[in-house]
């Protein structure tokens, strides 16, 4: 069985990671490193930061696990933005370990979707709204639970895209795996008395975006989250 490394070693590993991360952040701020660009070689990082090869490799491995670095065999390491995957895993573990729950998850989602809606009602981008129209039609025509689930998923995706905020979109994508589980649970428990008002909230949110009626959309969004609580 592996033994836990000494505290001094743990501190050293954490410090190495911080040094490499801060160096890369500096390179990004100075415009020397952009998304998709190849990172400096391990030898360059060793020389620049005064670190050993194993320390640099471990730091890059941690950054790769976080979704900021992708290593390609024979080509080197590249700067990427796949942190949403790591965030999604962290969120799932928090929920499994009861550090958060469905209520907190829905509160966060309501805040994010509300912010996206406020932007969407001002911008009214045609393509996402058209996708939402198609999603509402599919929800109305759905005969099977999986059809309803897919249509509802497309509706919410369109609403986030309509907000045209990349940060909200990234966070919502990170939340999507847990959101899919809760969506499946909610829709599986729907009965006709609940399904009708839930569909109506989707129609009113869509109408609000089509007409620029912000209060209508806010009220429908609030009712939507009350129904799925």
Secondary structure, 3 states (H helix, E strand, C coil): CCCCCCHHHHHHHHHHHHHHHHHHHHHHHCCCCCCCCECCCHHHHHHHHCCCHHHHHHHHHHHHHHCCEEEECCCEEEECCCHHHHHHHHHHHHHHCCCCCHHHHHHHHHHHHHHHHHHHHHHCCHHHHHHHHHHHHHHHHCCCHHHHHHHHHHHHHHHHHHCCCHHHHHHHHHHHHHHHHHHHHHHHCCCHHHHHHHHHHHHHHHHHHHHCCHHHHHHHHHHHHHHHC
